[in-house]
């Protein structure tokens, strides 16, 4: 913890720290910590969402193409978020002890949130509304495990929603309705 973390800073940065600290404290409950770690692991590189999309394509023969395009949009959101991370280069939070290892050192935007939200928008439009609550849990888990600030997660979610929305015409008849 650096000396600035002990100071109650006003504005977004201070709110980011306070919200992260409060949600990270929920990990004291071993069940919460285990669930957050599991979500973190399954969401790495968008794996959970890619598997969900491919499963949708396998079981929905008539909607196979739309599921595959939604899966591509989800992967695209993840890739764009990774590119933005390389440009912004915001360090991960240092004032909390992370509960998981991360694939990279940079925090903004959250790639887990980007792929989760893209999947929620794209797959939800294809008749899989259960994806949205799971995606929301994924986003919150990034704070519980202490590897992102809330603004990282919000930016990742916005990027994921925008990616799915921009690709809505490509999804097929009716597109994605966000």
C-alpha angles and dihedrals in degrees: 000000000000124000092256092063091068091057118087099233120195123227134032096323092054092045090048090055095044095047092046091049092050095048093042088056088064087072089076084085103080092215092055091046092049093049092047091049091049092051090047092052096045092046095053109127088355091288096148093050095044089051090048091051094048090047090051090051091050096050100035103061094175093050097039095117093049091049091050092049090048088051090051090050090051091051089046092054089052092050093048091050090052090052091050089051090057090053100042097037096191110175120239118257112288099186096073131051109246117232094207138039117248131218091231144019098239127091111188117113112013108238090197089058092045095053093039094052094043088053092047092053097040100039093038088060088054093057103272103117092159088074092072098064090044090050090050090051089050090054093050091046090064088063095043091054089047102234101115140039117234090251089057090054093045091050092047091049091049091049091049093048091047092049092051092044093050089050094048096106090050090054092071141251110002092009123209117323108206 
